[in-house]
Amino acid sequence: MLVSGLGVTLAIVGLVVTLIVGPGSGEADSDSALPPTTTESSVSVPAPAPPATTTGAAQQFLAELTPVGTTAYTGSISVNGVAYPHAIYQQFSGCSTEVSHTYDLNREWSRFSSVIGVADGGNTESALQFSVVADGKSVFTSGNIGVGVPPKVEIPVAGVENLTIAFTLLDGASSSSCTQLGNGVWGDPTLTK
């Protein structure tokens, strides 16, 4: 009984040594030895920044908000070869000339910015006008915007409750025949705190 108890004890000690040190006689074969690993607690990898579109964040894409009483077309669309993944856009024809969307800002934002233009593939003779109304007051109206390099819009909106963005079709080669003239685009319209 003593021998078998001692044998069991030696077997357990051998198992523990094998788990801690590894198999073998203690001399590592250079071809099979694993390199030692070290960790340093003073080195840390920063966590990725949270997405800009989360509630309470410093910025918010307007396309991720629901307009009051309307439905906006949102998604990725290109203007002058640049894709805007959070765009608000509207397809125009000679039979639809103006579209607007109003957003409740709750007086939480200080700045509105966006690129404006005609989506790639639109009628090169089309011209659109873009406008912004803050709490019933016109704060921005573009000139005629056609196909090409889109301008950027920057507007202060501190204290604004309701923000309305609008597209207006001004002219097009086929404007009287209800043919498709292209998409007006608010490229990644963004609110910042």
Salt bridges, closest charged atoms under 4 A:
GLU64 OE2 - HIS86 ND1 3.78
GLU154 OE1 - ARG111 NE 3.06
GLU154 OE2 - LYS152 NZ 3.53
GLU161 OE1 - ARG107 NH1 2.72
